[in-house]
Amino acid sequence: MIGFYLAAVVVTLLQYLRVWEKRMLPLLALFAFLALGHFRGEWDSWGRLFHLAAGLCGLLLLAMLSPPRHGAG
């Protein structure tokens, strides 16, 4: 699993350098935190913290991808 997430980090970094899209950065961080979390293990406190950080990066990415809401009426 760690190898998959590291490969995803590299591919996302290359894509970010190609298009310079700021929405790639939370995705890059998400993959990096997942790789670190799996490397540390689920029973390690740092591993749990890295998985939490990955979840927060996912929520940030969701907020960045959501269209702006317009007021009713």
GROMACS elastic network, one bead per residue, 0.5 to 0.9 nm:
[ bonds ]
;  ai    aj funct       b0    kb
    1     4     6  0.51556   500
    1     5     6  0.64327   500
    1     6     6  0.86915   500
    1    35     6  0.76525   500
    1    38     6  0.73799   500
    1    39     6  0.89730   500
    2     5     6  0.52453   500
    2     6     6  0.61538   500
    2     7     6  0.85875   500
    2    34     6  0.79921   500
    2    35     6  0.50642   500
    2    36     6  0.78425   500
    2    37     6  0.88938   500
    2    38     6  0.62471   500
    2    39     6  0.65315   500
    3     6     6  0.50662   500
    3     7     6  0.60884   500
    3     8     6  0.85259   500
    3    35     6  0.78213   500
    4     7     6  0.51322   500
    4     8     6  0.61922   500
    4     9     6  0.87017   500
    4    35     6  0.82178   500
    5     9     6  0.61771   500
    5    10     6  0.87153   500
    5    31     6  0.55319   500
    5    32     6  0.68595   500
    5    33     6  0.89216   500
    5    34     6  0.67942   500
    5    35     6  0.52700   500
    6    10     6  0.63738   500
    6    11     6  0.87105   500
    6    31     6  0.72546   500
    6    32     6  0.68842   500
    6    35     6  0.63147   500
    7    10     6  0.51190   500
    7    11     6  0.61807   500
    7    12     6  0.85098   500
    8    11     6  0.51115   500
    8    12     6  0.59513   500
    8    13     6  0.83812   500
    8    28     6  0.79159   500
    8    31     6  0.64423   500
    8    32     6  0.83889   500
    9    12     6  0.51938   500
    9    13     6  0.60021   500
    9    14     6  0.85785   500
    9    27     6  0.84562   500
    9    28     6  0.56262   500
    9    29     6  0.79593   500
    9    30     6  0.86604   500
    9    31     6  0.57039   500
    9    32     6  0.60716   500
    9    35     6  0.88003   500
   10    13     6  0.50838   500
   10    14     6  0.61680   500
   10    15     6  0.85846   500
   10    28     6  0.84853   500
   11    14     6  0.51520   500
   11    15     6  0.61641   500
   11    16     6  0.85948   500
   11    28     6  0.89655   500
   12    15     6  0.50014   500
   12    16     6  0.60448   500
   12    17     6  0.85862   500
   12    24     6  0.68920   500
   12    25     6  0.84022   500
   12    27     6  0.74419   500
   12    28     6  0.58326   500
   12    31     6  0.87254   500
   13    16     6  0.50094   500
   13    17     6  0.61861   500
   13    18     6  0.85542   500
   13    24     6  0.79285   500
   13    25     6  0.82690   500
   13    28     6  0.66564   500
   14    17     6  0.51251   500
   14    18     6  0.61789   500
   14    19     6  0.88281   500
   15    19     6  0.62344   500
   15    20     6  0.79280   500
   15    21     6  0.86138   500
   15    24     6  0.79250   500
   16    19     6  0.53975   500
   16    20     6  0.50437   500
   16    21     6  0.59605   500
   16    22     6  0.76782   500
   16    23     6  0.86706   500
   16    24     6  0.58631   500
   16    25     6  0.75388   500
   16    28     6  0.86869   500
   17    20     6  0.54946   500
   17    21     6  0.83044   500
   18    21     6  0.85531   500
   20    23     6  0.88678   500
   20    24     6  0.81219   500
   21    24     6  0.58247   500
   21    25     6  0.79426   500
   22    25     6  0.56861   500
   22    26     6  0.81511   500
   23    26     6  0.63190   500
   23    27     6  0.72211   500
   23    61     6  0.67337   500
   23    64     6  0.67457   500
   23    65     6  0.77191   500
   24    27     6  0.51955   500
   24    28     6  0.60482   500
   24    29     6  0.86632   500
   24    61     6  0.83833   500
   25    29     6  0.61575   500
   25    30     6  0.85004   500
   25    61     6  0.85973   500
   26    30     6  0.59667   500
   26    31     6  0.86810   500
   26    54     6  0.88063   500
   26    57     6  0.52684   500
   26    58     6  0.69583   500
   26    59     6  0.89743   500
   26    60     6  0.67503   500
   26    61     6  0.57109   500
   27    31     6  0.63449   500
   27    32     6  0.85923   500
   27    54     6  0.88941   500
   27    57     6  0.69657   500
   27    58     6  0.70487   500
   27    61     6  0.67926   500
   28    31     6  0.54057   500
   28    32     6  0.62366   500
   28    33     6  0.86690   500
   28    57     6  0.89138   500
   29    33     6  0.59642   500
   29    34     6  0.84272   500
   29    53     6  0.85850   500
   29    54     6  0.70527   500
   29    57     6  0.66480   500
   29    58     6  0.89775   500
   30    33     6  0.52630   500
   30    34     6  0.61488   500
   30    35     6  0.86509   500
   30    51     6  0.87246   500
   30    53     6  0.74713   500
   30    55     6  0.72487   500
   30    56     6  0.81608   500
   30    57     6  0.54018   500
   30    58     6  0.64142   500
   31    34     6  0.50845   500
   31    35     6  0.61859   500
   31    36     6  0.86569   500
   31    54     6  0.72070   500
   32    35     6  0.51450   500
   32    36     6  0.62594   500
   32    37     6  0.85547   500
   32    50     6  0.88995   500
   32    54     6  0.79516   500
   33    36     6  0.50123   500
   33    37     6  0.59175   500
   33    38     6  0.85310   500
   33    47     6  0.89581   500
   33    49     6  0.89263   500
   33    50     6  0.51680   500
   33    51     6  0.63771   500
   33    52     6  0.85480   500
   33    53     6  0.65009   500
   33    54     6  0.52129   500
   33    55     6  0.89586   500
   33    57     6  0.88201   500
   34    38     6  0.61095   500
   34    39     6  0.83996   500
   34    47     6  0.87982   500
   34    50     6  0.66074   500
   34    51     6  0.58451   500
   34    53     6  0.84517   500
   34    54     6  0.59448   500
   34    55     6  0.89254   500
   35    38     6  0.52819   500
   35    39     6  0.60653   500
   35    40     6  0.86815   500
   35    50     6  0.85734   500
   35    51     6  0.89345   500
   36    40     6  0.61425   500
   36    41     6  0.84796   500
   36    46     6  0.87222   500
   36    47     6  0.69200   500
   36    50     6  0.63665   500
   36    51     6  0.81573   500
   37    40     6  0.52810   500
   37    41     6  0.60455   500
   37    42     6  0.71088   500
   37    44     6  0.87697   500
   37    46     6  0.72307   500
   37    48     6  0.65111   500
   37    49     6  0.74791   500
   37    51     6  0.53577   500
   37    52     6  0.88431   500
   37    54     6  0.85537   500
   38    41     6  0.50303   500
   38    42     6  0.69577   500
   38    47     6  0.66901   500
   38    50     6  0.85803   500
   38    51     6  0.81649   500
   39    42     6  0.88683   500
   39    47     6  0.74257   500
   40    43     6  0.81440   500
   40    44     6  0.61917   500
   40    45     6  0.84897   500
   40    46     6  0.66820   500
   40    48     6  0.84550   500
   40    50     6  0.86431   500
   41    44     6  0.55943   500
   41    45     6  0.85871   500
   41    46     6  0.82444   500
   41    47     6  0.52405   500
   41    48     6  0.77447   500
   42    45     6  0.76861   500
   42    46     6  0.85459   500
   42    47     6  0.54398   500
   42    48     6  0.58248   500
   42    51     6  0.85254   500
   43    46     6  0.86670   500
   43    47     6  0.70008   500
   43    48     6  0.72742   500
   44    47     6  0.50417   500
   44    48     6  0.64446   500
   44    49     6  0.87034   500
   45    48     6  0.52139   500
   45    49     6  0.62402   500
   45    50     6  0.87159   500
   46    50     6  0.61000   500
   46    51     6  0.85886   500
   47    50     6  0.51563   500
   47    51     6  0.62992   500
   47    52     6  0.86535   500
   48    51     6  0.51021   500
   48    52     6  0.61876   500
   48    53     6  0.86348   500
   49    52     6  0.50098   500
   49    53     6  0.61660   500
   49    54     6  0.86324   500
   50    54     6  0.61934   500
   50    55     6  0.86949   500
   51    55     6  0.63388   500
   51    56     6  0.87288   500
   52    55     6  0.50943   500
   52    56     6  0.63137   500
   52    57     6  0.86989   500
   53    56     6  0.50147   500
   53    57     6  0.61926   500
   53    58     6  0.86327   500
   54    57     6  0.50462   500
   54    58     6  0.62743   500
   54    59     6  0.87695   500
   55    58     6  0.50084   500
   55    59     6  0.63668   500
   55    60     6  0.86982   500
   56    59     6  0.50322   500
   56    60     6  0.61889   500
   56    61     6  0.85801   500
   57    61     6  0.61240   500
   57    62     6  0.85530   500
   58    61     6  0.50464   500
   58    62     6  0.61833   500
   58    63     6  0.86960   500
   59    63     6  0.62517   500
   59    64     6  0.86376   500
   60    63     6  0.50845   500
   60    64     6  0.62144   500
   60    65     6  0.86795   500
   61    65     6  0.61568   500
   61    66     6  0.85830   500
   62    65     6  0.51699   500
   62    66     6  0.60798   500
   63    66     6  0.52726   500
   63    67     6  0.84213   500
   64    67     6  0.80509   500
   66    69     6  0.86547   500
   70    73     6  0.88943   500
